[in-house]
Amino acid sequence: MQDIDYRIRRSNRARRVRITVDGSGGVEVVLPRGAPERAAGRAVAELTTWIERRLREARRAQAAVASRGGTVPYLGETLALVPEPGRERAHRRGEQLLVPAGAGRLEAIERWYRRRARAEIAPRLDRACAQSGGRYMRLTIRGQRTRWASCSRSGAMSFNWRLLLAPAPVLDYVVWHEVCHLEVMDHSPRFWRLLESRCPRWREHAEWLRRHGATLVL
């Protein structure tokens, strides 16, 4: 067992002590506004085994991202990054992604993924809804830290652009998961039966996302 470094953040909305481990290996303890600081230490001590496991996963994810070299994944494909002086926007050309040569490269790549996310997800949503008879109200592309997607009771859909770093079948599974929520909002047995009928291999794709989700970063 090793000493675990962590940061404390207080939240007016928090009702209990909560611990998160981010992809870079940072440990954050969220405390309700009135909780004593020693509550953070107690929580870390109680969850040491879980935190250490998450830290190991974060290190493996960092190693996987570092091993890409000058490439990025895109729905199961591998795109080679090609820096070009004077370029401001990322642009795909075949199996290459043309990117700025200097500062702002990462931001330009993320903006490109966000644009592509809408272009990839919208038709998938439309097809899934056409097949199921469902209807969504709007689509938002976001960069959530803890969610891959969500569906509100009004039918508003939100998807994480980082899903484009996963294989295409994984994105398809997440789309079907949210489309099924148009019919069943909870995760009851009825929901899982519905998802099984629409996406028979959902367990395989959900497991991939659980194991490799931390690597879906630039």
Secondary structure, DSSP 4 states (H G I P E B T S, - for coil): ------EEEEESS-SS-EEEE-TTS-EEEEEETTS-THHHHHHHHHTHHHHHHHHHHHHHHHHHHHTT-SEEEETTEEEEEEEETT--S-EEETTEEEEESSTTHHHHHHHHHHHHHHHHHHHHHHHHHHHHT---SEEEEE--SS-SEEE-TT-EEEEEGGGGGS-HHHHHHHHHHHHHHTT--S-SHHHHHHHHHH-TTHHHHHHHHHHHGGG---
